[in-house]
Amino acid sequence: MIKKITAVLGFFFLVILLIILTSGFWLRPVLAAALSKVTGFPATIQKIHFDLPSSQFGIYGIELKNPAGFGKERFAFIPEAYVDFSLREFLSSRKFHFQEIRFNIDEVTIVKNASGQTNISQLTALKKQKSELKQETEAVKQAPSPQALNFFVDRLDLTVRRVRYVDYTMPKPLEKEIDIHMDHEIFLGISNPLDIVRIIVLKVIYKAALGNLNVPVAQLKEHLDVSLALGQDLAKQGTEIAQAMGADVFSEGTKMVEQVSGTLPVSNPIVDETVQNVKKKTDGIFRGASQLLKSTAESIEEKTKLSSSSNR
């Protein structure tokens, strides 16, 4: 029975690896859909490069289009973005913990239509009421560590090159371009993806000095001051806990990998070679997957024993 279980789990493990290794084909539309959900604007992505061993990927040619009623100009173009995240944590808990996110934004286009509404005011992140913003910060206050949150960014590196402004309230549309000289500004402890959008919006508005854009600037600034301060305190607590527990966790993890990897099916030389190569290249992922395999194997074995005893 154990051999059958390990054979099934070994196959399951290889399927997981195949899904991860082919992520370049399916990750692009998934990330584009996520961007659309966070911003509320249609999004497209040209290319993604996923570096499996380091759990890092580059995203290239991100384009956010304007919502209906604001012309054909695109809202933003991001030639490249870089993401470094913990795949092990995602596999074990389905939570997104990012060590670093870097955005290199080439252009943001702010459009004021004939009725005086601006496209930037239509972003999902800016439509939250004060009570909803308070709920966001309360969730961070109650979290004991960054790992307890569904989303956390240790470090955001933000570059914005220029802002285009188009005003259709004038008899003749006013157009101007502003170089805002924002290079690699760093923000720490971000606990909500909507806060990334809010940071970008506030920085663009402050640096471009465009006046009234129908954006609740004071409310957003107040929220970000609190949210980022809480996030930084949380990150500090998480670091202290990790330092205190790190040695013990690493030791136990190493033993577990050795035990579980020894139960994987290796009767087929091709499977054996594949598993060994992947194990060397994806140590962090293999550790997370091994833990999942071990717990699943124990659960299946226990259920099998119970089933056998009940049938006697």
C-alpha positions as CSV (number, residue, x, y, z in Angstrom):
1,M,0.0,0.0,0.0
2,I,2.8,2.4,0.9
3,K,4.5,1.8,-2.5
4,K,1.2,2.7,-4.3
5,I,0.8,5.8,-2.2
6,T,4.3,7.0,-2.8
7,A,4.0,6.3,-6.6
8,V,0.8,8.4,-6.8
9,L,2.3,11.2,-4.7
10,G,5.5,11.1,-6.8
11,F,3.4,11.5,-9.9
12,F,1.4,14.3,-8.2
13,F,4.7,16.0,-7.3
14,L,6.0,15.8,-10.9
15,V,2.7,17.3,-12.2
16,I,3.1,20.2,-9.8
17,L,6.6,20.8,-11.2
18,L,5.3,20.6,-14.7
19,I,2.7,23.2,-14.0
20,I,5.3,25.5,-12.5
21,L,7.8,24.9,-15.3
22,T,5.2,25.8,-18.0
23,S,4.0,28.9,-16.1
24,G,5.3,31.1,-18.9
25,F,2.3,30.0,-21.0
26,W,-0.5,30.6,-18.5
27,L,0.9,33.1,-16.0
28,R,0.7,36.1,-18.4
29,P,-3.1,36.1,-18.7
30,V,-3.5,35.3,-15.0
31,L,-1.4,38.3,-14.0
32,A,-3.1,40.5,-16.5
33,A,-6.5,39.6,-15.0
34,A,-5.1,40.3,-11.5
35,L,-3.9,43.8,-12.6
36,S,-7.3,44.5,-14.1
37,K,-9.0,43.5,-10.8
38,V,-6.7,45.6,-8.7
39,T,-6.9,48.7,-10.9
40,G,-10.3,48.3,-12.5
41,F,-8.8,49.1,-15.9
42,P,-8.2,46.6,-18.8
43,A,-4.6,45.2,-18.7
44,T,-2.4,43.4,-21.1
45,I,1.1,41.9,-20.7
46,Q,3.5,41.2,-23.6
47,K,5.9,38.7,-22.0
48,I,6.9,37.0,-18.7
49,H,10.2,35.4,-17.8
50,F,10.0,33.1,-14.8
51,D,13.2,32.1,-12.9
52,L,12.0,29.0,-11.1
53,P,15.1,28.3,-8.8
54,S,15.0,31.8,-7.3
55,S,11.2,32.3,-7.3
56,Q,11.6,35.5,-9.3
57,F,10.1,36.7,-12.5
58,G,10.2,39.6,-14.9
59,I,7.1,41.1,-16.4
60,Y,7.5,43.0,-19.7
61,G,5.3,45.3,-21.7
62,I,2.5,46.0,-19.2
63,E,-0.2,48.2,-20.6
64,L,-3.2,49.6,-18.6
65,K,-5.9,50.9,-20.9
66,N,-8.4,53.7,-20.0
67,P,-11.9,52.8,-18.9
68,A,-14.8,53.8,-21.2
69,G,-15.4,57.5,-21.6
70,F,-11.8,58.6,-21.4
71,G,-10.6,58.3,-25.0
72,K,-8.2,55.8,-26.6
73,E,-5.1,57.0,-24.7
74,R,-3.6,54.2,-22.5
75,F,-3.5,55.0,-18.8
76,A,-0.1,53.6,-18.1
77,F,2.8,51.8,-19.8
78,I,5.2,49.8,-17.7
79,P,8.1,48.4,-19.9
80,E,9.3,46.1,-17.1
81,A,8.5,45.0,-13.6
82,Y,10.4,42.6,-11.3
83,V,8.9,40.3,-8.7
84,D,10.7,38.3,-6.0
85,F,8.3,36.2,-3.9
86,S,8.2,33.2,-1.6
87,L,6.9,30.3,-3.7
88,R,7.4,28.0,-0.7
89,E,4.9,30.0,1.4
90,F,2.4,30.2,-1.5
91,L,2.6,26.4,-2.0
92,S,2.0,25.7,1.7
93,S,-0.5,28.4,2.6
94,R,-1.7,30.1,-0.6
95,K,-0.5,33.5,0.7
96,F,1.5,36.0,-1.3
97,H,4.7,37.2,0.4
98,F,6.9,39.3,-1.8
99,Q,10.5,40.1,-0.8
100,E,10.6,42.8,-3.5
101,I,8.5,44.3,-6.3
102,R,10.1,46.8,-8.7
103,F,8.0,48.9,-11.1
104,N,9.7,50.8,-13.9
105,I,6.8,53.0,-15.2
106,D,7.5,54.8,-18.4
107,E,4.4,56.9,-18.6
108,V,1.1,57.7,-16.9
109,T,-1.5,59.5,-18.9
110,I,-4.1,61.5,-16.9
111,V,-7.2,62.4,-18.9
112,K,-9.9,64.9,-17.9
113,N,-13.0,64.3,-20.0
114,A,-15.5,66.9,-21.2
115,S,-17.6,66.5,-18.1
116,G,-14.6,67.2,-15.8
117,Q,-14.1,63.6,-14.6
118,T,-10.6,62.1,-14.6
119,N,-9.5,58.6,-15.5
120,I,-7.2,58.4,-12.4
121,S,-10.2,59.0,-10.1
122,Q,-11.8,55.8,-11.5
123,L,-9.2,53.5,-10.1
124,T,-10.6,50.8,-7.8
125,A,-8.2,51.7,-5.0
126,L,-9.5,55.2,-4.8
127,K,-13.1,54.4,-4.5
128,K,-12.9,52.9,-1.0
129,Q,-14.8,54.7,1.7
130,K,-13.1,55.8,4.9
131,S,-14.7,53.0,6.8
132,E,-13.3,50.5,4.3
133,L,-9.8,51.9,4.6
134,K,-10.1,51.6,8.4
135,Q,-11.0,47.9,8.0
136,E,-7.8,47.4,5.9
137,T,-5.6,48.9,8.6
138,E,-7.4,47.0,11.4
139,A,-6.5,43.7,9.7
140,V,-2.9,44.7,9.7
141,K,-3.0,45.7,13.4
142,Q,-4.4,42.3,14.4
143,A,-1.8,40.3,12.4
144,P,1.0,38.8,14.5
145,S,3.4,38.6,11.5
146,P,3.5,39.3,7.8
147,Q,2.9,35.6,7.2
148,A,-0.5,35.9,8.7
149,L,-1.7,38.2,6.0
150,N,-2.8,37.1,2.5
151,F,-0.6,39.7,0.9
152,F,2.6,41.4,2.0
153,V,5.5,43.2,0.2
154,D,8.7,43.8,2.1
155,R,10.1,46.3,-0.3
156,L,8.6,48.3,-3.2
157,D,11.0,50.0,-5.6
158,L,9.2,52.5,-7.7
159,T,10.3,54.5,-10.8
160,V,8.0,56.8,-12.8
161,R,9.5,58.7,-15.7
162,R,6.8,61.1,-17.0
163,V,3.2,62.1,-16.8
164,R,1.0,63.1,-19.7
165,Y,-2.0,65.3,-19.0
166,V,-4.9,65.8,-21.5
167,D,-7.8,68.1,-20.6
168,Y,-10.9,68.0,-22.8
169,T,-12.8,70.6,-20.8
170,M,-11.0,73.3,-22.8
171,P,-12.4,74.5,-26.1
172,K,-9.1,73.3,-27.5
173,P,-7.9,70.2,-25.7
174,L,-4.9,71.0,-23.5
175,E,-2.0,68.6,-23.6
176,K,1.3,68.7,-21.7
177,E,4.0,66.3,-20.6
178,I,5.8,66.4,-17.3
179,D,9.0,64.6,-16.4
180,I,8.6,63.9,-12.6
181,H,12.1,62.6,-12.0
182,M,11.0,59.8,-9.7
183,D,13.8,57.2,-9.7
184,H,13.9,54.1,-7.4
185,E,11.9,55.5,-4.5
186,I,11.6,52.8,-1.8
187,F,8.5,51.9,0.2
188,L,8.5,49.2,2.9
189,G,5.8,47.0,4.6
190,I,2.9,47.1,2.1
191,S,0.1,44.9,3.3
192,N,-2.5,45.4,0.5
193,P,-2.1,45.4,-3.3
194,L,-4.4,48.5,-3.5
195,D,-1.9,50.4,-1.5
196,I,0.6,50.0,-4.3
197,V,-1.8,51.8,-6.6
198,R,-2.5,54.5,-4.0
199,I,1.3,55.1,-3.5
200,I,1.7,55.6,-7.3
201,V,-1.3,57.9,-7.6
202,L,-0.2,60.2,-4.7
203,K,3.4,60.4,-6.0
204,V,2.2,61.2,-9.5
205,I,-0.2,63.9,-8.2
206,Y,2.3,65.5,-5.9
207,K,5.2,65.6,-8.4
208,A,3.1,66.6,-11.4
209,A,1.2,69.3,-9.5
210,L,-1.8,69.2,-11.7
211,G,-4.4,70.6,-9.3
212,N,-7.9,69.2,-8.8
213,L,-8.2,65.7,-10.3
214,N,-11.2,64.5,-8.2
215,V,-8.9,62.3,-6.1
216,P,-9.3,62.3,-2.2
217,V,-5.6,63.1,-1.7
218,A,-5.8,63.9,2.1
219,Q,-7.7,60.8,2.9
220,L,-5.3,58.6,0.9
221,K,-2.3,60.1,2.5
222,E,-3.7,59.6,6.0
223,H,-4.5,56.0,5.2
224,L,-1.0,55.3,3.7
225,D,0.8,57.0,6.7
226,V,-1.0,54.5,9.0
227,S,-0.9,51.5,6.8
228,L,2.8,51.7,5.9
229,A,3.8,52.4,9.6
230,L,1.9,49.3,10.7
231,G,3.4,47.3,7.9
232,Q,6.9,48.3,8.8
233,D,6.4,47.4,12.5
234,L,4.9,44.0,11.4
235,A,7.9,43.3,9.1
236,K,10.3,44.1,12.0
237,Q,8.4,41.7,14.3
238,G,8.5,39.0,11.7
239,T,12.2,39.4,11.2
240,E,12.9,39.1,14.9
241,I,10.8,36.0,15.1
242,A,12.5,34.5,12.1
243,Q,15.9,35.2,13.5
244,A,15.0,33.5,16.8
245,M,13.5,30.4,15.1
246,G,15.5,30.2,11.9
247,A,18.2,27.8,13.0
248,D,15.7,25.3,14.5
249,V,13.4,25.5,11.5
250,F,16.2,25.0,9.0
251,S,17.5,22.0,10.9
252,E,14.1,20.3,11.0
253,G,13.4,21.2,7.4
254,T,16.6,19.5,6.2
255,K,15.8,16.3,8.1
256,M,12.3,16.3,6.6
257,V,13.6,16.7,3.0
258,E,16.0,13.8,3.5
259,Q,13.3,11.6,4.8
260,V,10.6,12.4,2.3
261,S,12.8,12.6,-0.8
262,G,13.9,9.1,0.0
263,T,10.3,7.8,-0.4
264,L,9.9,9.2,-3.9
265,P,9.6,6.5,-6.7
266,V,13.0,6.2,-8.4
267,S,12.6,2.9,-10.2
268,N,12.5,4.7,-13.6
269,P,16.0,6.1,-14.4
270,I,14.4,9.1,-16.3
271,V,12.2,10.0,-13.4
272,D,15.1,9.6,-11.0
273,E,17.3,11.9,-13.1
274,T,14.5,14.5,-13.4
275,V,13.7,14.6,-9.7
276,Q,17.4,14.9,-8.8
277,N,18.0,17.7,-11.3
278,V,14.9,19.6,-10.1
279,K,15.9,19.1,-6.5
280,K,19.3,20.7,-7.1
281,K,17.9,23.6,-9.0
282,T,14.8,24.3,-6.9
283,D,15.8,23.6,-3.4
284,G,13.3,26.0,-1.8
285,I,10.4,24.7,-3.9
286,F,11.4,21.1,-3.3
287,R,11.3,21.6,0.5
288,G,7.8,23.1,0.3
289,A,6.6,20.3,-2.0
290,S,8.2,17.6,0.2
291,Q,6.4,18.9,3.2
292,L,3.1,18.7,1.3
293,L,3.9,15.2,0.1
294,K,4.7,14.0,3.6
295,S,1.6,15.4,5.2
296,T,-0.6,14.1,2.3
297,A,1.0,10.6,2.5
298,E,0.4,10.4,6.3
299,S,-3.2,11.5,5.8
300,I,-3.9,8.9,3.0
301,E,-2.2,6.2,5.0
302,E,-4.2,7.0,8.1
303,K,-7.5,7.0,6.1
304,T,-6.6,3.7,4.4
305,K,-6.0,2.1,7.8
306,L,-9.3,3.3,9.1
307,S,-11.1,2.1,6.0
308,S,-9.5,-1.3,6.3
309,S,-10.4,-1.7,10.0
310,S,-14.0,-0.7,9.3
311,N,-14.3,-3.3,6.5
312,R,-13.1,-6.2,8.6
